[in-house]
């Protein structure tokens, strides 16, 4: 099966995700890594992560910054604070950044984000980055006009996770005003505006089946998505979902790695992040995710005094991560697994480049 993923059915993917035998998992890992190296090369693309605001209008059942949580200290970074993060990211040679926030559509926040993006593009230009930093946005569902404004300001990638393609499961974990159909529509609008489009799901949700995850991977392929950010579900305190049973951590971790591998084998030349949620379940899981076919890491560059206020789940692992130290240590860890940091490049997915050509 591993030699002909173009013929995979949903059942084939489900069978792969059910794999527990260590030798079979190693075979899957090696095949995914081989596809990655052939289709995308050995470079790991770094995106400095800036969590610009933990204010959110949504009340999703799984989220640690959901609107109804009263114990969260809310914040919004000032424009100059976001720019300071961007300059640090450029100095470290990352080449790209991600601006992530709770979902907001108020004019003040949209204005702030658009201004910050435009300034980042102007102020981070250099001999190494003649067009400034590459910018990915992850600020939720917005109107077409807002997406167009943010694109025109200079952002060129957008990550909008769908969390699950099962409409019944989606409805169970989201308030009724949020629908899977509207999320899907936003993905299409983002593509029409001109963004490179990313999405992803949570892995190991209460009530989620292996067949659901296999359907998610099939969706990735049929929707021709450019990049993916997915990771294991980790319960957050004081949320409705925390009381519901989910698979053990070791199963969610195994499924997380196999989802990366399955996506790499099926979608070939896309970008796939090895997420912080993986590392939260195991200290070396981000590097392991790279060995299963991922090629993007998102080092923490949010101001340290704000990081503990942006916890989407319990036990977030990178709260004390020092960007400069991480950069130095990462080079050695990547070298040990035959990978390298790509310096001063945007690191767009080859899939997006080919699609847009």
LOKOLVEX-95291 format. One record per atom (N, C-alpha, C): residue in one letter; z, y, x. Coordinates in steps of 0.001 Angstrom, whole numbers, plus 524288, in hexadecimal, padded with zeros to 5 digits. Layout:
aZYX ...
# end
This chain:
x800007FB3E80334 x800008000080000 x80000804EF80352 x802B3804C8807D1 x8032D8097780AFC x7FDFA80B3780D4E x7FA37807AD80D9B x7F5368090C80FF4 x7F16F80B9480C18 x7F2AF80B9980707 x7EF0580DCA8032F x7F1E2810DB7FEE8 x7F4CB814F08005C x7F7AB817EC7FC6E x7F42881AA47F87A x7EF3081B707F9CB x7EBAB81DF17F60B x7EAF381AAA7F119 x7EC5A815B07F156 x7EBE2812517ECB9 x7F122811747EA07 x7F53B8140F7EBD7 x7FA6D8132A7E9B1 x7FAAB8146B7E3E1 x7FDB18113E7E136 x7FF4B812667DBE0 x804F4814417DBF2 x806C5816107D77A x80C438179D7D721 x80FD3812F57D854 x80E3080E5F7D6B1 x8113E809A77D7CA x81194808787DD91 x80D578097A7E072 x80D6D808A57E619 x8116B80C3B7E8BB x8117C811277E706 x81529814E27E957 x81ABF813597E802 x81B9E811B57E321 x820D8810037E198 x822A780B667E4E8 x81F14807BC7E605 x820758033E7E944 x821F8805047EEC2 x81F25808D57F0DB x8207880AED7F607 x825EB80D5B7F5F1 x82712810637F1DB x82C138131B7F194 x830A880F547F0C8 x82F9980ABB7EEBD x833BD806DC7EDFD x83518803FB7F30D x831FB804AF7F718 x832B3801C07FBED x8381E802A97FE3D x83AB97FE617FFA1 x83FDC7FEAD80218 x840087FBC68074B x83C527F84F80829 x83C3C7F54D80D01 x83B3C7F8F2811A6 x83E9F7F8EB8159C x83E057FC8881A0A x838BF7FC0B81CD1 x836C57F74281D69 x831BC7F69182005 x82D507F8ED81CCD x82D927F84A817B1 x829867FA8981458 x829DF800808144C x82E9F8028C81442 x82F478084081471 x82D1580A6781990 x82DF9807A881DD7 x82BD88095D822E1 x825E180939822D5 x823A4805688204C x81DF18052281FE7 x81BCE809D081CD5 x81E7C80B2E8189B x81CE780FB38157B x81D78814AF818B2 x821E38153881B5C x822CF819DE81E93 x81E9681A84822B7 x81D678164282578 x8198C81684829A9 x81427817EE82792 x812CA815D28230C x80DB18170C820C1 x80D5E81CCB81F3B x8119781EDC81CF3 x811A28245F81B67 x81160827EA82032 x814458268982445 x8142A829AA8290C x80EB8829A082B77 x80C1E8253182B56 x806D9824D582D85 x803198286082A86 x803848286C82559 x8003582BDF82232 x8015F8319782377 x8065A832DF823E6 x807D18383E82535 x80563839F182A61 x805FF836C682E73 x804128384183397 x7FE1F838B2833A6 x7FB8F8355D830B8 x7F5D98358D83088 x7F3E083A3182D5A x7F65783B3C828F1 x7F46883F3F82555 x7F66D844BA8269C x7FB2E84518828CB x7FDB284A328297D x7FF6684B5082F0E x7FF968475A83265 x801508482E837B6 x807318479183848 x809178488E83D09 x80E978478883E3C x8120F84C5783DA0 x80FE2850BE83BE8 x812EB8559683B8A x8169885583836DA x81B34857C88379E x81EEA858BF8335E x81EED85EA383256 x81DCE8602C82D84 x81D97865AA82C12 x823048676D82A4A x824D986BC382C61 x829FC86DD682B0C x829648727482757 x82CA48729882359 x82CDC876EA81F9B x8327B878E781F70 x8336E87D7B82185 x838A287FAB8211C x83A03880B481B6F x83E5B87E7F8199D x83FD887EDB8141E x8437C8837581335 x841E9886E680F96 x8451988B5B80E03 x8463688AE58082C x84B2488A28806DE x84CC5889B48015F x84E3388F2F7FF81 x84A88891C77FCF6 x84AF2897677FC1F x84E8E898F07F79B x84F6D8955E7F3ED x852E8896997EF85 x8549C891937ECE2 x85998891527EB62 x85B7288CCC7E867 x85C4E88E1F7E2AD x85A53892937E0FF x85A65893F17DB73 x85616890D17D8C1 x8574688E727D449 x8536B88B2C7D1A1 x8540188BC07CBBD x84FA288C1D7C916 x84FB788C927C367 x84FC38873C7C0C2 x84F258830C7C3D2 x84EBE87DC97C1A4 x8540087AF67C1CF x8546A876EC7BE9F x85958874097BE3F x8585086E2B7BEAC x8557586CA97C2BA x853FC867357C37B x858D1863DA7C471 x858CF85F317C242 x85D7B85BE47C22F x85F28859F27C78E x85BBC85A2F7CB64 x85CD0857FC7D08F x85E1C85C0F7D4AA x85D8B861107D378 x85D498650A7D78D x8627A867C17D88D x863E0868367DD91 x868C386AA47DF19 x868F0870887DE62 x8647E8731E7DD8A x8648A878C37DC81 x862B5879EC7D6F1 x8633E8761B7D36C x861A4876E57CDFF x8647087B9F7CBA8 x861E387E0F7C7F0 x863A88830A7C5C1 x86943882E17C3CC x86ADD87E917C168 x86FF787E737BED6 x8748587D5F7C288 x8737D87C4E7C77C x877C987B737CB2A x87A4B880AE7CC74 x87F4A881217CB3A x88214886187CBF5 x884B1886857D14D x884EF8822A7D429 x887B3882427D928 x884168836D7DDC9 x87F1A884797DCB1 x87B5A885A27E0DC x87B4C88B7C7E1E7 x87C0288CFC7E6C5 x87BAF8927C7E845 x875EC893FB7E8BA x87428897247E518 x86E918986A7E4DB x86D2A89CA57E8CC x8686F89C377EAEE x866A58A0187EEB1 x860B68A09D7EE61 x85EBC8A4E87F04F x8592E8A5C07F144 x858B08A8AA7F66E x855CE8A6707FA0F x855258A8FC7FF1A x8522B8AE197FE81 x853C28B1F980182 x850D38B6D6801B8 x84BAE8B5F1804A3 x848008B96C803A0 x842E28B8F98061A x8435C8B8C780C0D x846A08BC2D80E46 x8473D8BC4B813F6 x8499A8B73B81608 x84CFF8B4BA812EE x84F448AFC381490 x84B158AB7C814DD x847918AB7481102 x843448A7A38110C x83FC18A8A1815BE x83EC88AD98816E2 x83B7B8AEE481B66 x83E0F8AD4782084 x8433A8ADDB820DD x845F58AC3282599 x8454F8A65582668 x845AF8A3598223D x844CB89DB78229A x83F3A89C968246C x83B7989F6C82244 x835FD89E9B823B7 x8351A89FAF82980 x8376D8A3D382B7B x836C88A50D83108 x839208A0C583477 x83DA789EA9832E1 x83FFA89A53835CC x83C508959F835CA x83A1B894668314E x8368C88FF4830CB x831D1890AA83460 x82FB78956783489 x82B4589679837F3 x82CD0895EF83DB4 x83165897EC83F17 x833348979984483 x833E1891F08464A x8357788E8B842B4 x836478890D84405 x8312F885FE84450 x82CD88887A842E8 x827C6885EC84340 x826878824983EC7 x82973882B683A6B x8287B87F2883610 x823208800983393 x82165884EB8335A x81C3E8860E83134 x81C1B886A882B54 x81FE2884678288A x81FED88487822D1 x82580884CA820CE x825F6886A681BF5 x82B06886CC8196B x82A7788550813B0 x82EE1883D08115C x82F3E882C980BC5 x83341886898097E x831BF889588056F x8357688C8080278 x83696889967FD6D x83B6D887FF7FCC0 x83D0D884D97F842 x84157887B47F558 x8416D8870A7F02C x84588889947ED19 x84672886827E818 x84A90888097E547 x84AFE886607DFE7 x84676888A97DCD5 x8458A886847D841 x8411E888647D51B x8428D88D707D250 x83FA1891907D39E x84071896B27D13C x83B208991C7D01D x83ADB89BF57CBCE x835FC89EAF7CA89 x836F68A4707C966 x83BBE8A6507CAA6 x83CE18ABD77C9C3 x839B68AF2C7CD89 x838428B3CF7CBB8 x834C38B7257CEB7 x837038B8A77D402 x83C188B9977D429 x83E8C8BB247D90D x83DC28B6FC7DD3F x83E728B20A7DBCC x83DDF8ADD57DF99 x838348AD157E131 x834AB8AD4E7DD6B x82F238ACB47DEBA x82D5D8B11C7E255 x82F058B5E47E12E x82DA88BA527E496 x82FBC8B9787EA17 x834AA8B7D37EA75 x8371C8B6DC7EF87 x834148B2C37F29E x832C58AE757F00C x8300C8AA307F2B8 x82AA58ABDD7F480 x827C78AE977F12A x822868B0557F296 x822B08B42D7F728 x8266C8B7C27F70C x826E28BB7E7FB5F x828468B8B180071 x82BF18B50180013 x82D988B22D804CC x8290A8AF178071A x826098AC7E803CD x8218A8A97E805B5 x81DA88AD0E8087E x81C6F8B18180613 x818B28B52380870 x81AAA8B72C80DB3 x81FA88B86A80DF7 x821D68BA55812EA x821DA8B61181717 x823268B1498158F x823228ACFB8194D x81DB58AC5C81BAD x819BA8AC9381864 x814658ABF481A63 x813008B04C81E36 x814C98B50B81D2B x813A48B96F820B0 x816DD8B93C825AD x81BE88B84682504 x81F8D8B92482951 x8202D8B47F82D03 x81DFD8AFF982BA8 x81E6C8AB7A82F34 x8194D8AA6783208 x8159B8ADFB8319F x810BA8AD4E83486 x811BD8AE0183A62 x80F308AAB483D75 x80FC48AAF184323 x80B108A83D8458B x80B018A81784ABA x806D98A53784D58 x806E689F7B84BF6 x80B9789D5184B34 x80C11897CE849AE x80AF1896F4843E7 x80C2D89ADD840B2 x80B6689A8583B08 x8084189F4183936 x8032B89F4883A22 x800038A3E1838D6 x800008A53B83308 x8010F8A17382FA8 x801518A26882A0C x806E38A201827F4 x80AB58A23D82B6D x8101F8A1DA829C5 x811AA89C4982865 x8168F89BAF826C4 x818858968E8252F x8158E894718206F x814E688F5C82047 x8134688CD881B6C x817DF88CBC817AE x816D388D71812A2 x81B1688DDC80ED2 x81A3D88A0E80A4F x81E22886B980983 x81E738835D804EC x8229C885948014C x8216E885E77FC51 x82545887947F86F x826F6882F97F51C x82BF3882FD7F3B5 x82E2187F197F02A x831E0882027EC92 x82FAC884DB7E8D2 x832D3888337E564 x831D9886FA7DF9D x830248822A7DE84 x830108804D7D92D x82B52881C07D5F4 x82BEC880CB7D0E4 x827B6881E27CD33 x82759887BF7CC35 x82290889C97CC9E x8218D88F4F7CBCB x81C8288FE27C8A6 x81B50894967C724 x8166C8959A7C45C x811E1895C77C83C x80D31895577C62F x80892895BF7C984 x8088389AF87CC70 x809EB89F347C9C8 x809DD8A4597CC52 x80D978A4837D0F3 x812268A21E7D05F x815E78A20A7D4AB x813CF89EBF7D92C x811BB89A357D7F2 x80F7F896F67DC14 x80B34899F37DF00 x807E989CAE7DC1A x803B089FA07DE95 x805E28A3EC7E211 x809F28A68B7E033 x80C478AAC17E350 x80E8B8A8A47E863 x811348A4457E821 x813948A2017ECCD x80F6E8A0057F09A x80B3889DEC7EE83 x806E189C3F7F1CF x804508A0EA7F472 x8036C8A5057F176 x800F88A9B87F39D x8046F8AC4A7F7C4 x8099D8ABAD7F737 x80D358ADDF7FB0F x80CE08AB108004E x80B138A6208003D x80A658A35980529 x80C7289DCD8055E x80F4589BFE80155 x810E38967F8013B x80C118932680029 x80BC688E8E802A0 x8071988B59801B6 x80850885A580066 x80D518843C8007A x80EE087F057FEC6 x8133F87F9A7FAC0 x8136587BFD7F703 x8176487C4D7F2EB x8191F876C37F19B x81E46875F77F1BC x82097870EB7F05E x82342871627EB13 x8218586E3F7E75E x823EA86E017E225 x824DE8684A7E0DD x829B0866977E197 x82AF28611F7E097 x82B07860037DAC3 x8292D85B597D96A x8294F859C47D3ED x82DF1856367D2CA x8305E854117D6D6 x83512850BE7D6A0 x8340384B4E7D46A x830B184AC27D07F x82F02845AE7CE7D x82A48846847CAFE x826C4842BB7CAEE x82246843077C761 x823488402B7C243 x827CA83DB87C1C5 x8293183B1B7BCD7 x82B1483F487B901 x8282E8405B7B4C5 x829AE844AB7B14E x82EFC843E57AEB9 x8305C83F047AD88 x8357283E0D7AB15 x839E483F1F7AEEE x8394483D587B3B3 x83D4283E557B7AC x83D90844237B8E9 x83915846B77B946 x8390E84C597BA3B x83C3284F217B602 x83B5284DA77B118 x83E0C850337ACC1 x843EA84F327ACEE x8458684AAB7AEE1 x84B0F849577AF0F x84E0684C997B317 x84B6F84E607B725 x84E378510A7BB62 x84D25856EA7BB83 x84A18858D87B7C1 x848EE85E6A7B77F x84A30860837B213 x84B8E8658E7B1B5 x84C3D867F07AC90 x84714868077A994 x84768868577A466 x842BF867B27A129 x83EA286BE17A219 x840288706A7A409 x83C44874847A4F5 x838E0873687A9BF x83A6686F957ACED x8372786DFB7B157 x8344A868FA7AFE4 x82F3A868F27B0D0 x82C24864607AF71 x828DC862997B40E x827CE85D967B41C x8246585B7B7B832 x81EEF85DD07B7B5 x81D2F85EA37B2E4 x817F3860CE7B20E x8176F8663D7B475 x81B7B869797B3E3 x81B2B86EBD7B624 x81B4386E897BC19 x81E2A86AD07BE4A x81E4C86A2C7C3F7 x818E48688B7C5F7 x81676864EE7C331 x811348632E7C4AD x80D4E867B27C452 x80DD586AD07C043 x80A4C86F3B7BF9C x80ADA873117C422 x80FA9873F77C5E1 x81085877797CA4D x80DE68756A7CF3F x80E108704E7D022 x80B7786E167D4B5 x805A286F3C7D49A x8034E86EE37CFFC x7FDC1870047CF7D x7FC9F875C87D061 x7FFF3879287CE3E x7FF3387ECB7CEF2 x7FFAC8803B7D4BA x8037A87E017D769 x8042287F127DCFE x7FF2A87DB97E009 x7FCD9879587DEC3 x7F801877CE7E158 x7F3A187BAE7E020 x7F34987D567DB32 x7EF348810A7D9AE x7EFD98864D7DC65 x7F4B9887F17DD2E x7F5BD88CE47DFDB x7F40788C9F7E58F x7F464887FA7E7EA x7F2B8887547ED4E x7F6C4885157F0F0 x7FB61883DC7EEDE x7FF87881B07F225 x7FE3D87C1E7F3DE x8001A87AB17F87A x800CC875367F9BD x80588873667F696 x804FD86F107F3D8 x808D286D9D7EFDF x80C00868E97F198 x81126869707F107 x814A9865297F23F x8180F863CD7ED9B x819CE85EF47ED70 x81D6A85D487E95A x820B4858CB7EB80 x823BE856617E816 x8270A852127E9CC x82ACA850757E583 x82DA284C457E685 x8313484A157E29F x8366C848DC7E526 x83A56848127E1CE x83F4D845E77E397 x83F0883FF77E33A x8419683D687E6D5 x8412C837C27E770 x84688835527E687 x846E8832147E284 x84BDE82F8D7E14E x84EFF832407DD17 x84C53835197D9B0 x84EF9837A07D54C x85167833997D19F x855AC834E47CF04 x857AE831707CAF1 x85378830687C6D5 x8529E82B747C5B3 x84EBA829FF7C1CB x84930829917C3D0 x8485582ADA7C8B9 x8431182A887CB00 x841FA824F07CCC6 x83D358231C7CBFC x83BAF81DE07CD99 x837EB81E257D23B x83731819BB7D4BA x83351819627D8E8 x82DE281A7C7D6C5 x82CEB818CC7D1F2 x827D9819E37CF80 x8270681FC77CECC x82B3E822A67CD94 x82AD8828587CD38 x8292282AAA7D271 x82B87828E37D6A8 x82A4082AE97DBD5 x824A4829877DD53 x822FC824CF7DBF7 x81D97823477DD10 x819C8826C57DA0E x81B23828227D540 x817DE82BB97D238 x817B78311F7D4BF x81C16832B77D700 x81C35837C07D9BE x81851837C87DE47 x81838833917E151 x814A2833457E5CB x80EF1833477E3E4 x80DDB8307E7DFB2 x80892830917DD7B x807148360B7DBB4 x80AD6838DF7D97C x809EB83E4C7D7EC x8087D841A47DCA4 x80B3F840F17E0F2 x80A07843E17E5AE x8043F8435B7E70F x8025183E8A7E6CA x7FCE583D817E84E x7F90D83FD37E45F x7F9FF83EF67DF69 x7F636840B37DB79 x7F60B8469D7DB0B x7FA52849407DC53 x7FA7584EF27DBFE x7F8968519D7E0FA x7F75884E887E508 x7F518850B97E9D2 x7F8B1854DE7EC33 x7FDCA853A97EC75 x801B0857577EE64 x80165857A57F45A x802BB85C3E7F686 x8022185D3C7FC18 x806F885BEB7FF4C x80B9B85C567FCF0 x8106885BB180004 x814D1859F37FC68 x818B1857777FEC8 x81CD88550E7FBAE x82233856157FE10 x825E8857347FAA3 x82B5F857927FC18 x82E7F854597F836 x8304C84FD47F9D4 x8332E84C577F64C x837BF84A0C7F947 x83BBA848997F66F x8403E846687F912 x843CF843A17F543 x847B4840EC7F74B x84B4683E007F3E9 x84E928419B7F07E x84F7C83FDD7EBC1 x8532F8428F7E854 x858A6842077EA94 x85B62846767EAE3 x860D08468A7EC9C x863F28497C7E883 x867D0847097E61E x86AAD8499E7E1E4 x86D4A84EA87E3AB x86D4B852767E036 x86FF6857727E120 x874B9857C57DD96 x8791D859B87DF85 x87DCF85A177DC41 x87D0185DDD7D7BB x87FF185CED7D398 x87FEA860687CF0C x87A7F860F17CCA6 x8779985C9C7CCA0 x8729585C757C9EB x8729E857D77C624 x86FAE858237C1E1 x86FB4853D67BE14 x86E1384E977C059 x86A9A84EA57C439 x8687F849BE7C637 x86C3F846F47C9E7 x87032849B37CBD6 x873958476F7CFD1 x8769D842C47CDB7 x87783842917C8A7 x87A8783E457C65F x877368396D7C558 x87218839D97C5FF x86EA98356F7C4D6 x86D97832417C9C7 x86D3482D227C90F x86C6C829A17CD7D x866FD82A517CFD2 x866C582A277D4FC x861C982A277D7BB x861FF825DF7DBDA x85DA2824647DE34 x85DB88203D7E229 x86141821A57E6BF x8633C81DBE7E981 x8666B81ECE7EE25 x8635D822067F21D x86640824C27F575 x863C3828397F94B x85FDA8254D7FCB3 x86121820787FE42 x85D8D81D9F801B3 x8586981C617FEEE x8589D81B7F7F9CC x853CF81A8E7F6DF x8509B81F917F644 x8533B823E67F54E x85063828DA7F4E5 x84DF082A607FA17 x850A5829257FE52 x84E7D82A4F8037C x849B4826DF80494 x84A33821D880375 x845C381E4480437 x8411882002800ED x84214821477FC0B x83DD98230B7F8AA x83B84828317FA92 x83ECD82B8E7FCBC x83CCF830787FED7 x838E182F8F80330 x83A2B82C04806C6 x8369582AC880B11 x831988283080905 x83231824958055A x82DA0821CE80356 x82A228256280011 x82C72829377FD6E x8293E82CFF7FA90 x825FD830497FE5D x8284E831CD802C4 x825488349A806BA x820C78312E8089E x821F382C44809D6 x81DE6828BF80BCF x8199B827DD807C9 x81B15826E1802EB x8172C825EF7FEDB x813B082AAF7FE11 x8160A82F527FE28 x81304834207FD81 x80F52834E780214 x8112E833D0806D0 x80DC08344780B5E x809398306B80B1A x80A5782B9F809BD x80644827A880984 x80232828DE80557 x803E082B1280103 x8003C82C1F7FCB3 x7FD7A8315C7FD4D x800508355E7FF06 x7FE2783AB07FF18 x7FC3883C668047A x7FD4B8397080869 x7FAEF839C780D94 x7FC0983ECE8109F x7F92C8431780F88 x7F92F847AE812F2 x7FC6A84C3D810E3 x8002C84B2180D90 x8038684F2C80B55 x808188505A80EFA x80AEC8548F80DDE x80FD7855AE8108D x814558536D80D5A x8180A850EC80FF7 x81CA084EAD80D62 x82176850538106D x8253C8529380DB3 x82A16854418103C x82DFC84FBE81082 x830BB84F7F814D9 x8355C84C308153C x839FB84FC281414 x83C6D84F0C80F92 x83FCF8530480D53 x84583852A380F13 x84843856F680E3C x84DD38572980F76 x850E58534480C32 x84F1F8523680763 x851E984E7780417 x8522284913806A5 x84E058479180958 x84E2A8429B80C36 x85280842AB81040 x852CC846E681342 x856B88473F81762 x85C3C8476B81533 x85CCC8495181072 x861F18496E80DFF x86406843EB80D1F x860748403080C5A x8621583AC180B96 x862AE837C8810B2 x86022839B6814E1 x860AC8373581A09 x85F5383B3D81E32 x8627383BAE82257 x861BF83FF58261D x85C8583FED828FB x859E683B6E82950 x854E983B2F82C21 x8504483A5782874 x8512283B2F8236C x84D16839D181FA1 x8485A83D6A81FD5 x849168425582171 x8447C845B7821D1 x840A0843A2825D3 x84299841ED82A62 x83F2683FB182E50 x83CCA83A9182C5F x83FDB8376F8298E x83DC3832928276A x83972833B68237E x83A2A837C382052 x836178394881CA3 x830F783A8C81F61 x8314783D0C823EB x82C9383E1D826FC x829EA8390882899 x82CEF8351B829E5 x82AB08301582B93 x8284B82D1882703 x829C182E7682237 x8276E82C0A81D9A x822B182F1981B9C x8212D8334181E69 x81C5C835ED81CF2 x81CD583BA581BAC x8217383DEC81C0F x822118438481B13 x820638469D81FE4 x81F0F84B9781F0E x81D6384ED48237F x81F298548082308 x822F28558E81F9A x8250785AD881EEE x82AF985A9381EEE x82D7A85E48821B8 x8331E85F1082171 x8342A864BB82004 x83885865A181D50 x839E786AE681B9D x83F4E86C5881DB3 x83F9386E418228E x844A586FBF824C7 x8472C87433821BB x84C448741D82173 x84F3E8780481E8D x84F5187D3882180 x84D8B8816481F0A x84DE48869F8215E x8503288A9881D95 x8524C888CA81930 x8552A88C43815AF x859DF88E8D81899 x85B3C89382817BF x85FEB8959F81A48 x864A08920981966 x86788890B481D87 x86BC488CD781D18 x86FC088E0E818DA x870DA89310817F8 x874D78946E8141F x873218936780E89 x86E278923D80DAC x86C348913480866 x86B1C88B7180757 x86B148884080B54 x86942882DC80AA1 x86CA287FA5806E9 x871C1880708070D x8752987D54803B6 x874C487ED07FDF4 x8722B883197FCE8 x87148884AA7F773 x86C21882917F55C x8691F87FEA7F8BF x8641D87DB77F701 x8643B877D37F7F6 x86747875297F4B6 x867B386F7F7F527 x865C986D0C7F018 x8610586AF27F04F x85EBA8687E7EBB2 x8613E863457EA84 x863EC861017EE77 x8667585BF17EDED x86B1C85BD87F1A1 x86E58857E07F11A x873218578F7F434 x871FF855CD7F9C9 x8750C857E37FD80 x874E2855F8802DE x87033857A1805FF x86D9F85BCE8047B x868E985D9780736 x869DE85DB980D1A x8663885B7281013 x8675885A2E81588 x8664E85E8E81967 x8634A86287817FA x8619B8665081BF3 x8644586B9C81B75 x868ED86BBD81921 x86B87870BE81839 x86CF88737E81D4E x86E12870808215D x86FA6872D782659 x86B608726D82A7D x866A487149828C9 x86258870A482C77 x860F8875DD82F02 x860F2875E983432 x85F5E87A8D8371E x8599987A1483863 x8568387DFA836C8 x850D987D8783735 x84F0E87CD483CCF x8514087FDE84069 x84F9587F87845DF x8512087A4484842 x855E9878838472F x857B08737C8493F x8547F86F07846F5 x8537A86F52841D7 x8505986B4C83F48 x84B0786ADB841E5 x848AC86F55842F5 x8437286F6384562 x8438286C9C84AA4 x8477086D9B84DCB x847C786B3C852FC x848C8865608529F x84C77863DA84F51 x84DDB85E5684EDA x8497A85B3084C5C x846A085DB1848C8 x8428A85AE0845F7 x83E3E85907849A3 x83CE585C3384D71 x838AE85AB385101 x839CE8557B8539B x83E9E854BC8554A x8400A84FD1857DA x83FE084B4985402 x841CA84C2984F41 x841D9847F584B5F x83C4F8466B849CC x838DA84A438494E x8337284914847DB x8309F8463884C3D x831A2847CE850FB x82F23845388556E x8308983F6D85582 x8355183E31853FD x8371A838C485407 x8342E8356885011 x831EB837D484C0C x82EF7834D684821 x8291B835F98487D x827708383B84CE0 x821E68391A84DBE x81F8883D8E84AAC x822BE8417584963 x820D6845E58464E x8220584AF48493C x81FB284F3784789 x820648544184A23 x820988589984618 x8231385CE084780 x8232F8618984436 x81E0A86478844E1 x81BB68660B8408E x817388698A840D5 x8194686F23840D2 x817F387213844DA x81A2F87741845BA x8165387B7D843F9 x8187C87F728413D x815808841883FC0 x8108B882CB83CA5 x810F587EFF83935 x80CA387D9E835BD x80EA587D6F83022 x80B3287E9E82C76 x80CB987E3E826F9 x80D808789C8253F x80A8C875048278D x80B3B86F8382631 x8099986E30820B0 x805518709581ED4 x8035586F36819A9 x801B68697E81981 x802178671F814F1 x80091861AA8147D x7FAAD8613481534 x7F91085D3481804 x7F37D85C60818C2 x7F0C985B5081397 x7F3B98591C80FFB x7F18F8582480AC7 x7F00D85D5880831 x7F3788613C80894 x7F25B8665480630 x7EDB9868F2808DA x7ED98868A280DFA x7E94286B12810D7 x7E411868A580F38 x7E3F18638180EDA x7DF1A860E380D4B x7DDB686207807A7 x7E1A48621E8044D x7E0A38634E7FEB9 x7DE6B868B47FE13 x7E08F86C81800C7 x7DEDB871E380017 x7D998872F4802A7 x7D83F86FE4806A5 x7D3178707E808F1 x7CEDE86E8C8053A 
# end
